[in-house]
Amino acid sequence: MPDITVPVPDERTAEFYQFFGRWLAGSLQQEPEIPGEGSPGVTDTLKGQHDNRRHWTGSDDDLEDAEHLWGKFNKRAKGLFNLLMEDPGRRYTGRQIAEAVGIPNGANGVAGVLAWPGRYGYQVERYLPTSFQDGEDGNDSCYWMEPEVAQLFSKAKAKLDD
């Protein structure tokens, strides 16, 4: 595997990691943003491919997929998701998450930590269990977990980590 280095402007590093995470997940796509909402909507994918990923609900299938994903998360990813699960609906900036969980490189590190969970989710046709809102006009981007998704992943965690 080749080692590739590319220069990225400081102010666009977080955006680069988000793009790279989507590429790792096997899906370069643009998700339309609804002002004030972070959950992905209907997507238009490049090259006419269809995005079959599903949103999280509380079904038995969802729990099975949540257990599968939780079992693949590394320590940093579990720390990130634990933080969001402990206070569902609360919006955290990437910097706040990095400080709370000990992720190096601040918001950029958080975007990097989410790359593999995104890829694992794509393999089971699921979106990340987090919601995201891109920062506008220089404001920080925010991450959060909806209450029903937090409850679902808390069940998966309890089953696998106890």
Backbone torsions as a table, in degrees:
resi	resn	phi	psi	omega
1	MET	NA	126.9	-179.5
2	PRO	-73.5	147.1	174.8
3	ASP	-95.5	117.5	-174.6
4	ILE	-113.8	131.6	177.6
5	THR	-118.6	130.5	177.9
6	VAL	-132.6	140.5	175.7
7	PRO	-76.6	137.5	179.1
8	VAL	-131.0	128.8	178.0
9	PRO	-58.6	140.7	-177.6
10	ASP	-50.3	-44.0	-175.1
11	GLU	-72.5	-7.5	-179.2
12	ARG	-117.0	11.1	-177.4
13	THR	-62.0	-45.5	179.8
14	ALA	-61.0	-41.6	178.2
15	GLU	-62.1	-39.5	178.2
16	PHE	-61.0	-45.9	180.0
17	TYR	-63.2	-36.8	177.5
18	GLN	-63.9	-45.6	178.4
19	PHE	-62.0	-45.3	-178.9
20	PHE	-62.4	-39.2	176.9
21	GLY	-61.5	-41.5	177.0
22	ARG	-64.8	-39.7	178.5
23	TRP	-64.0	-44.8	177.7
24	LEU	-59.3	-34.9	-179.9
25	ALA	-72.5	-7.6	178.4
26	GLY	85.1	16.6	-176.2
27	SER	-144.5	102.2	172.2
28	LEU	-89.9	109.5	-176.0
29	GLN	-145.2	160.8	174.2
30	GLN	-110.8	123.1	177.9
31	GLU	-99.7	123.9	178.7
32	PRO	-64.1	138.6	-179.7
33	GLU	-100.1	136.6	174.6
34	ILE	-100.2	122.0	-177.6
35	PRO	-52.0	128.6	177.6
36	GLY	85.8	-2.9	179.5
37	GLU	-125.1	144.5	-177.7
38	GLY	-111.1	-14.3	-179.2
39	SER	-72.0	138.3	-179.2
40	PRO	-66.1	145.8	178.2
41	GLY	-104.9	-154.7	176.0
42	VAL	-64.9	133.7	-174.5
43	THR	-109.9	149.6	171.7
44	ASP	-107.1	116.4	-177.5
45	THR	-98.3	157.6	179.7
46	LEU	-73.0	153.9	175.2
47	LYS	58.8	25.0	175.0
48	GLY	72.2	10.3	179.0
49	GLN	-73.0	152.5	178.9
50	HIS	-101.5	139.8	177.9
51	ASP	-96.1	110.5	-176.7
52	ASN	-95.1	5.9	-177.4
53	ARG	-65.0	145.9	-178.2
54	ARG	-112.0	153.8	174.5
55	HIS	-82.5	160.2	-179.4
56	TRP	-82.8	136.2	173.1
57	THR	-126.1	-148.6	178.8
58	GLY	-117.6	18.0	-174.4
59	SER	-72.8	167.5	176.9
60	ASP	-62.4	-38.1	176.6
61	ASP	-61.1	-40.1	178.6
62	ASP	-62.7	-42.6	-179.7
63	LEU	-63.4	-41.5	178.4
64	GLU	-61.4	-44.6	178.3
65	ASP	-67.3	-38.2	178.6
66	ALA	-63.1	-41.3	177.1
67	GLU	-63.6	-42.5	178.3
68	HIS	-59.1	-48.1	-178.9
69	LEU	-66.8	-46.2	-177.6
70	TRP	-57.0	-38.1	179.1
71	GLY	-65.7	-19.7	-179.7
72	LYS	-95.3	-17.0	-175.9
73	PHE	-67.7	140.2	174.5
74	ASN	-82.7	179.1	-175.2
75	LYS	-59.0	-44.3	-179.2
76	ARG	-66.0	-42.0	179.1
77	ALA	-63.8	-42.4	178.0
78	LYS	-62.4	-39.5	177.6
79	GLY	-62.0	-43.3	178.7
80	LEU	-61.7	-50.4	-178.3
81	PHE	-67.2	-36.5	176.2
82	ASN	-58.1	-45.2	179.6
83	LEU	-57.9	-46.8	-178.9
84	LEU	-69.0	-33.3	179.9
85	MET	-71.2	-30.7	-177.6
86	GLU	-69.4	-25.4	-178.4
87	ASP	-138.7	69.4	-175.2
88	PRO	-56.7	139.9	178.5
89	GLY	87.7	-19.2	179.0
90	ARG	-74.8	132.8	-179.5
91	ARG	-91.7	126.3	177.7
92	TYR	-114.8	141.3	171.6
93	THR	-78.4	162.2	176.3
94	GLY	-58.5	-38.2	178.9
95	ARG	-64.7	-41.2	178.8
96	GLN	-63.4	-42.5	179.0
97	ILE	-63.4	-47.2	-178.7
98	ALA	-58.3	-44.1	179.7
99	GLU	-66.2	-43.3	-176.8
100	ALA	-68.5	-34.6	-172.7
101	VAL	-103.1	-13.3	-179.2
102	GLY	81.1	39.3	178.1
103	ILE	-92.9	122.2	179.1
104	PRO	-66.9	157.2	176.1
105	ASN	71.9	22.4	171.0
106	GLY	55.8	-137.0	-177.5
107	ALA	-60.1	-34.7	178.7
108	ASN	-64.8	-38.9	177.6
109	GLY	-65.2	-37.4	178.1
110	VAL	-62.7	-45.7	177.6
111	ALA	-59.6	-39.3	177.8
112	GLY	-65.7	-41.0	179.2
113	VAL	-61.7	-32.9	-178.7
114	LEU	-78.2	-9.7	-176.6
115	ALA	-61.3	-51.1	-178.0
116	TRP	-70.1	-42.3	173.5
117	PRO	-56.7	-34.9	176.1
118	GLY	-63.8	-41.3	178.6
119	ARG	-66.2	-44.7	178.5
120	TYR	-61.7	-40.5	177.6
121	GLY	-62.7	-40.9	179.3
122	TYR	-61.6	-35.9	-179.8
123	GLN	-64.0	-29.1	177.9
124	VAL	-106.9	18.8	176.6
125	GLU	57.9	48.3	178.8
126	ARG	-129.3	147.9	169.8
127	TYR	-76.0	164.3	170.9
128	LEU	-56.3	148.1	179.2
129	PRO	-76.8	4.6	178.2
130	THR	-105.1	158.5	170.2
131	SER	-104.9	156.5	-174.2
132	PHE	-142.6	138.5	172.6
133	GLN	-130.3	120.5	-179.7
134	ASP	-67.8	138.5	177.4
135	GLY	-70.4	139.9	179.7
136	GLU	-110.7	147.9	175.7
137	ASP	52.8	44.3	176.9
138	GLY	83.2	-1.6	177.1
139	ASN	-76.8	156.8	-179.6
140	ASP	-72.0	147.5	172.4
141	SER	-73.6	155.9	-178.3
142	CYS	-125.5	147.7	175.7
143	TYR	-125.1	146.5	174.3
144	TRP	-159.5	169.7	177.4
145	MET	-126.1	131.4	178.4
146	GLU	-67.7	148.5	-175.8
147	PRO	-54.3	-44.2	-178.4
148	GLU	-67.6	-31.7	177.9
149	VAL	-73.6	-40.3	177.3
150	ALA	-60.8	-41.7	178.9
151	GLN	-64.4	-42.7	178.9
152	LEU	-60.3	-48.7	-178.4
153	PHE	-72.0	-26.8	174.0
154	SER	-64.9	-38.8	176.1
155	LYS	-64.0	-44.4	179.2
156	ALA	-62.2	-44.4	179.0
157	LYS	-60.6	-47.2	-178.5
158	ALA	-60.1	-39.0	-178.9
159	LYS	-70.4	-39.3	-173.2
160	LEU	-91.9	-30.4	-173.6
161	ASP	-96.9	-4.8	179.9
162	ASP	-91.5	NA	NA
